[in-house]
């Protein structure tokens, strides 16, 4: 029997009251250029979802937090014509340092948005992760084929 490893990503939904923080992906990125997204990225070998999400946020926007600060979580499994992937989304409301773009080759903007007035275009699985978090849904599957 053969086994398939499914790639995973970990993302943080950083919330302040009714606002969330989004990054606009650079037009130079290969995947989802010029789309709004949450800080996050690939889960490295040996990492757990929370560790990866916090590491990615530290690398991308310079914030520091501990896993216990994550107060809601959702898993989004999604399929595109290229791959099937698992995305972790954790909501964070308490952290240290002011968010700023640290990887300008990956992001061109960083801004707070009302949860009810989100920018377009937004990475579809990130929108699904936010909807899941806001509705206390722990697992979602989406087919983008």
N, C-alpha and C positions, 0 to 999 in steps of 0.2 A: 504494500500500500504506500503510495506517495503522499507526502504532506506538502501543503502550501503555506508559506509564511505570509501573513497579511501585513503590509506596511501600516505604521501608526503615526499619528500626529497628536500633539498636545497643545492646547490653546488656553489662554486666560481671558475671561470676560471680566474686565476691570470696571466696577460700577461705583458711582458716587451719587447717591440719591436716585433720581430718575434718569441719570446720564450714564452712558457707557463710552469707553475709550476705544476708538478704532484707528487703525493705521491704513493709509492708502498705499497699496503695493506699487512699487516702481514700475514704470513702463519697460524697464530692462529685465524684469523677472520673466522666466519662461512660463510659469503657471499663474494664471489669474492676474495678468498685468493690469494696472490701473483700477483694480477692484479694492473695495474696503474690506478689511479683515481684522481679526483679533491677533494680538501678539502670540506667536507660537511657531511650532515647526516639528521637525522629525524627532521621534523618540529614538534615542541612541541605544545601542546594545547594552543591556544591563540596567537601563533606567526604568523607573516606574512612571506612570502618567503624571502624577503630581510633581515629581522631581523634574521631569522634562519640561512641563509647562512653566514652572518657576525659573528654571535655567534659561529657557528661551526668552522669557520676559526680562530677565536680568541682562541678557546679551543684547536684546533688541531695543529696549526702552529704559534700562538702567534701574528698574525698581527691585526692591528686596522684600521678600515675604517668606513665611514659613508655611509648610503644608497645612497646619492646623487653621490657618487664616482662610482657607478655601471653604466656603460655606454652602455651596451647592455644586452638583456635578451632573453631567450627562454624557452619554456615549452616542455618537452618530456614526453609523456604518453606512458608507456611500459607495455607489458604483458609477463610474464613468466609462466611456468607450476605451479608456486606457488602463484602468485598474479598479480594484476594490480596495478600500482603505477604511481603517477605523480612526475616528477622530474623538479625542477626549476634550471636553470643555469644562473648566472649573471657574466658578465665580469668586472673585476676590474684591473685598471692599476695604481692607486695611493692609497697608504696605508702607515701606520707607522709600524716600527719594522721590523727586518730581519726575514724572515720565518725560522722556525726550528721545528723539530718534538717534540711535547710536550706529545704525547700519544704513547709511543713506543710499547704498546700492540696492537695498531691498525695499525701502519705504520712502515715499516722497512727501507724506503729510501724516500728522498725528492730531486728532481732534476729538473733543467730547460731543456726543450727540444725545438728544432726548431719545429714550427707548421707543417712543411713539413716532419719531421723525428721523428715520435712518436714511443715510445717503445711498445712492445707487451709482454704479452697480456694486453689489456686495457678494462676496464668495458664497455660493449657495449652501454649502455645508456649514458655514459659520452662521448664516441666518437660521438654519435648522437647529444648530446648537443653542443659539440665543433663545429661540422660541421654546425649546425643550426646557431650558433653565427657568425661564419666566413662568412656565406652566407646570413646573415640578414633574416633568417627564424624564425618566432616567435613561431611556433607550429609544432611538429613532433609526429607521432605515430609509434611505432615499436612493432612487434610481435616476441618474442624470443621463442615461443613454438615449 
